[in-house]
Amino acid sequence: MQINTSDDLVEQIDELGVAETVKLHRKPPLPTRILRDLYELYHDQDIYLEFLAHYPLIPSDLADQIATKLDPKKSGIAVGLASNPRCPQQALNRLVKHKDVTVRHTLSTNSNLTPKEFQILVEDENPYVRAAVAQNAALPVHLQFILADDESSAVRISLANRKTLDLDIAVHLAESDDTAVRAAVILHCKLDDELLQLWADGDDLSQQLLLLRRKDELPQSAQTAIHFSTHSFACRTALARRELNGPEMLFFAESDDTRDRIFLAEYPDLPASIQRILAQDISPKVRRRLAANTSLHESIALHIAASSDLGSCRALAKNPSISDEVIAHLCAHPEDEIALLVTYRDDLTDTHRDLLINQRDSLSAAEHFAYLEIEYSNTSEAVAEQLAQNDAPTLRAFSATSINLSSRVRARLAADMSDSVRLAIASNTTLDDTQLKRLCEDTNREVVFAAEETYTRRLRERSPEPTTPSAETQREAPRKRAKSKPALFKKIVKFFGE
């Protein structure tokens, strides 16, 4: 829309609103004549005065007229003048003590303020106003020092986030009692390397830790200084970012600080010699962390597995990287607690299951295998018989899968009151034909199907496979297989007809 008169401008303001109209006419600017006409004709209507107050290309004398006759209660117009770069100095001076906080807050961001106005604003009663003026690029340095001691942490944090910050002020803020203020300075400010080095060489733990969290990489000299910090935590945090060398590992291994040795015990790719020192550490925490290390050396793992150190053995049993031999040693551990932890591993072999189920004095591991529904058919006769006498159907069902059951136990399980037990025994290939026949007449259809499948598989195994010694026999093979099918069918019919 082309603006040729003040009436055109009024129409557009009514249609689009103040903010959108201001945005439309930044480039090219509106003619001064139209702006003056708008003021003369509509100076008694707030919406048009608000547009003039917000328009950044308004003539200075017109802005002064609006400010001079402004009603203090009309904050919307005052906010526009406070942010307007064309607002004359006299008007800004009047607005600096405006009763509305919003006006003073907006004024605090105006870069045309003089030291006099800044002096008033840095002492404003509202912390939001002081925080806003702390960010003003035109704020004199001596007034920044005043804000550096402000009682409000928000003001000091705002000051710390300035694009340019005096070094003396940065040092002062970095020594603040408020952690958030220190973090704002050290983490976010663009600072000289000399200042970073000053903090790295110092004795303040929080400053050193904050340096290590900066996004920009620290100078090498500052990193080295933190490596030799008097605070072991800062030292460990810095060294964790790079590969340790032999002397550094030995230093931590022989440190009097338990936290240093714990840090080393968790370090990947430790040499066996260092692991051997840590495996004999007086602190149980160090030994546990070493046992949990996925880079644990085989010989050290075997040493821990054979020890009576329950805490380390527990950690070792949960270590996903130990070998089958180490797992086997843990399977034979005298404490059931360790064996149970091994039971829940996903990498067990049949050898491990045999050790846990058949070779232990306690049935705890076997019972857990049963509740986990792990398929294992080689349970020993003694263990299977004990489980078969248990009141829990899950344990009886687990024993029913064993191929080592005695005929007496098989018969008892085949007549068990629990469907799940009979279903398990029905798939056991060691059942005799009589027991299978009884299960084929079971009231549970799943049991019947399982028993029929077991017997059918047995008959197939008994049927002789045709041999093919010559080409002539191969040619006759289809005819012979055709004869064998009725024979198998007759056997099945005869079995179920008895």
Buried (B, 14 or more C-beta within 10 A) or exposed (E): EEBEEBBEBBEBBEEBEBEEBBEEBEEEEBBEEBBBBBBEEBBEEBBBBBBBBBBBBBBBEBBBBBBEEBEEEBBBBBBBBBBBEBBBBEBBBBBBEBEBBBBBBBBBBBEBBEEEBBBBBBBBEBBBBBBBBBBBEEBBEEBBBBBBEBEBBBBBBBBBBBEEBBEEBBBBBBBBEEEEBBBBBBBBBEBEEEBBBBBBBBEBBBBBBBBBEBEEEBBEEBBEBBBEBEBBBBBBBBBEEEEBEEEBBBBBBEBEEEBBBBBBBBBEEBEEEBBBBBBEBEBEBBBBBBBBBEEBBEEBBBBBBBBEBBEBBBBBBBBEEBEEEBBBBBBBBEBBEBBBBBBEBEEBEEEBBBBBBBEBEEBBBBBBBBEEEBEBBBBBBEBBBBBBEBEEBBBBBBBBBBEBBEEEBBBBBBBBEBBBBBBBBBBBEBBEEEBBBBBBEBEBEEBBBBBBEBBBEBBEEEEEEEEEEEEEEEEEEEEEEEEEEEEBEEBEEEBEEE
